[in-house]
Structures are given as C-alpha cells and as structure tokens.
C-alpha cells in the first residue's frame, strides 16, 4: 500500500474509528480529498467487512459546475455499485434566510443531511492541511485551548481517516493512482477567509520552514493532550464543588485559573448558554470577590462568598411546572405483578417504593441534572438525553422531571436504575403526573 493509505489506516486503528461490519457513509464532493477517501475505503472494505454508502450535497453556488460535480459523483458510484444519496440546496438563499455565512450554513445543512442517512459511521475527507487552516483561522479571530485543538479526529459517529495526511500527499496519491477528481474553482477565491489562509498564509510558513505541516501537527497533538488534562481536572472540580445549593466558591477559588475558567465554560455549555471571554473573566472575578454577572438569554451568575451558581432562564422560570402535580399509590409487589398490564394503562411510571429517598416531586430540569437509565447501563445528563430524543430546546423547560431527594428518578419514559423495580422489590409505588 502507498504511504498515504498506510498513514490513514494507522490513524483508523489508533483512534478505533472502525469496527467490523460497519456501514460507512462517505461524504463525497468529488474533489481530490474525498475521492482519495473513497478509494481508501474501497481498499479496506473487505478487511473490515464494510458496507459503503455515499452522500453528496450540491450547494447551488457554482451553477453548472456544481451540477456537473454531482453528476460525476453519481456516475462514480453507479460504476462501483455503491448507493449514492444526493441533496440539492441553495446555500445563498439559506444564508440570507438564517443570516449566517454561506460556508457555515452549507456546513450545517451538509451534516444535517449526513445524519439523516442510516449508517454507523460518517467519513469526511478533512486532512492535515485543513486542520492547520482551521487552527490558524481560529487563532486569528481569538480562540481557547480547546479551539486550538483543531478538527477532532472522531466526533460521535463522524470519523476523519485522512486527518494526518497533507493536501500535497493526497493529490500525489490521486495522480499516482490515476484517480479522477473535480476542481472547485471557488477554492482560488481569496475573498473567502479560509482560502486566503490556504493560498497566501500557509505557503509563507512553508517558505520559512519546509517541515511546517509536521511541526504544526505536533503542536496540535501537544495542545490536545494539555486540553484533555485540563478538561479532566475541570470535570473533577465541578463534581467535587457541586451541592444542591450551587458550587462551593472556596473550592473553585483554590483551583488553577486554567482549570477554573474551563470549568466555567463547561457550566455555561451545560446550560446551553453562549460562552465568551468577557463572561468567563467576569465570573472568574466574582468567585473571588462576590457579585453578580449578567449572561446571555436572560441568565446570570452570582456568588455570595459561600456558593457560586449560574441561573438560566429555564431555572428562573421553574414555577411554570406548578401546573403539574404527581399522584402516588403504593401496592405490594405480588399485587403489582398480577395486575401489571392494568396498572400500566392507568399510570405514567412505577418505582421500587423502598428505594425512593425522601419526598417525590415534579419540576423542570435543573442544570447538572442527570439520570442513570435502567436497563441501558449508561448515565446521561438530561441535556444529552433530550438531544438524543430530538426534543426542541424551546420546549425542554416544559418537560416534567420527577426527582426524589437524591436526584432524578423519571423523565421522558426513562426510569432511574437506582429506584427501578426488580425481583427483590417488596412494595411498588405507582405514579401519575397530572395537571392541576
């Protein structure tokens, strides 16, 4: 195999990108990078027993050229007998409609389309040169340690086997293997920021250092290791300092500034609040001196010298859940087993009564809420659970969350493992959520 194929295969193995029998959806634009990726997967298809699919988005930007690229991709897939999914969009119209740049709205719509197709993995053709351009772009606009980590090798089911191959290596591979590909003429338009970095800035660095790309890769890897260390320490800090009243300001102020600021960023993310340097610095300041900071979307952070907390609009409006109440009935386990089907029709959920801690109540979700889901052997934050269930952010504050004095016991059909009914249950609590 060629050096490029070996490098990509080593990346796949090191990062556990593939499992035997995976169905892989290849994002195929028709350009050199994606055609090399397509060829790579054809070569390893039998080794991993893969089912290959292709997805192509025609953005409607380059008129006849983009339509021609689409036809090219379809003909390649038809020749190889690989299923091809195509979506046509008008990126310019969507950009105006959503007030988002053409590049960004195109990216959003591409991934929405990819996620709609059934598969285990989504493979994109991002390479090392793309990664360097991304980091330089972020650095030019201002970024955090996280932003300087660049494009992730793996994100959920998205994988990037070519992420350590340079653009030059990929084009050499296509040339040596007579792989036909399309050229996007907009790549030479330096009015796009990324094109300017690719066509003007990066070549200057290469003039200064012939090994620029390999050196920059070492920087990205080193920075990623540092970020992962800070991320782990931040998660530990959040866990150690959290109580039902907020976060211990004493423990927070004892943390290293890098860890504390990253922890604050995580707290904002958990509450789905935008994060910027000004807010982080303001919150960092009040942890040491007390006070209150106004955040985005009507949320605010405050510290009273003992506890620090962030109150989102959802939590401020927790009173909307006063429209709900919860009814409880306790029966013997044997009685429940005999009449299980009948009870299931009359109630919303049931728990082991003797495993419930204190009083059961219903309310809106709170920041940091999580549930260990019975029979799934996994713990999820409610944010992740709602994302998984595709619940719109606009209605999440209206979803009833049932908790006892130790945390969430029921939400959206999921029961907490610690309070679930089992063979050793003696008494079963039946619950019905009702509107007042």
Secondary structure by P-SEA (a helix, b strand, c coil): ccaaaaaaaaaaaaacccccccbbbbbccccaaaaaaaaaaaaaccccbbbbbbbbbbccccaaaaaaaaaaaaaaaaaabbbbbbbbbcaaaaaaaacccaaaaaaaaaaaaaaaccccbbbbbccaaaaaaaaaaaaaacccccccccccccccccccccccccaaaaaaaaaaabbbbbbcccccccccaaaaaacccaaaaaaaccaaaaaaaaaaaaaaaaaaaaaaaaaaaaaaacccccccaaaaaaccaaaaaaaaaaaaaaacccccaaaaaaaaaaaaccccccccccccccccccbbbbbccccccccccccbbbbbbbbcaaaaaaaaaaaaacccccccccccccbbbbbccccccccccccccccccaaaaaaaacccccccccbbbbbcccccccccccccccccccccccbbbbbbbbcc
